[in-house]
Amino acid sequence: MAKTAAIIIIGNEILSGKIRDGNSPYLAGELRALGVNLRSIEIISDNVEAIAERIASCSKAHDIVFTSGGVGPTHDDVTMQGVARGLGLGTVQSQQMAELLRDTCRIRESDAISKMSEIPEGAELIAEGDMFFPLVRVKNVYVFPGVPEYLKDKFEAVKERFREKPFILKKVFVNREEFCIAHIIDHVAVEFPDVIMGSYPKIKEPDYKVMVTLEDTDSKRLEKATKRLVDELPEGSVVRTE
């Protein structure tokens, strides 16, 4: 079975519409390519209790949890405290993180350095690749920054940790309305419960009306399911498969 994952995007700026979330689409695509089964994406506020509640729930329900946002030096950066509380942990001052911040800022002490050096107790600091600062991992939770460029750099450095057997995707393009073929899709889905199926109507496409997707990590099972779908669809309705 593929590992399961959840993504928690943290930030009032996302909920208010001031900033558009680009991190969850990026992570979703990367995780799919790695063979990780993403089960949930949530956007929540910069609130310790809200973060703690979602961390507690998601860390129990999934193999891996990724958070994004709320790890900076300002008053609303409370992700570390929320993660720690959600996992039933306290927080500690990381001397390693503090030294990195001191060297970067060229000052010895400040409230910002103290705040950004506070991490959940028992956390691992992962410093790989071209990371500007270490990535924090505590139990099965990986705490990423909200700045997309920083998140991408950190994820690229550690993504091989998560690699599973990759998903294979098949697409079947059909020139019938979705309601005309829904019963066929449902029948194939029941026959092949391990194959992930979806149907997506398209408007104003010149050559097809529905794209049906089938995904699996088992290539033989996927081929059988795809053949069964194509065979059961009305004659002449399949425009092409990819």
Phi, psi and omega in degrees: 000138178293149174296146178255153183217157172229148176243130176241113178266125186245122177163124175298331182293332177284316181294331180274350180085004179291326179234136178270131180289119174248352185284320182292319175298320178297310181297321180301315180294319180294318181294322178297318179295333179275351181089016178268135183271099179285122185254340188205140170230125180230147174242124183228168185277167176282075183221126185302314183294320179296317179296314182300318182296316182287324177296315180301317182287311186290324182292333176279328187271345185228159178288324183223142174234132176246128172250153178222125175105158173077031181240020181268197186264000187267174188298331183267007177269092188235018184297318182300317179294320180293319178296313180301314181295320180296334179261007179072033183241162170268185175242155180224161175273123178271115179293326178298314179294319180299318180296319178298318180292320178298316180296322181289315183276344181060036173225158184278311184217151173194163177297326181294317178296317179298317182293315184283349177269355181275118182227161178298143180297141181082003182289150174262135173261117183259116179241096182226159176062222183258031181299134175288316173228158181296153172273138181262127173237131175227118188055239181257020182250127177250123187258107182258154174288165180273338180293119188305321182295319179292318180300315182296318179300316181291318182294319178302325183287335187241000191297333180294342175299333189257000188295133176236189172293124189290152173283143175250135184247132172241143178236134177238120182260126190235138180262039175235155176294152184300319183293343178279339184239003184301320182295329178288316178300316180298320181296315180293322179298322178291321181290328181237074187294340180274350177269128180275118183243147176210151177232139189224102178297145178237138180253135176069019171279134186289333188241353177209161182245336180220137170252121177258129179248146176228132181226142178197160174268349180258109186295322181293316179295322179295318179298319179296316181295319180295317178297319180297318179297311181299319181294327184273341178292152182304144180303132179083001184271340181275115180283314179191165173234151179226000000 
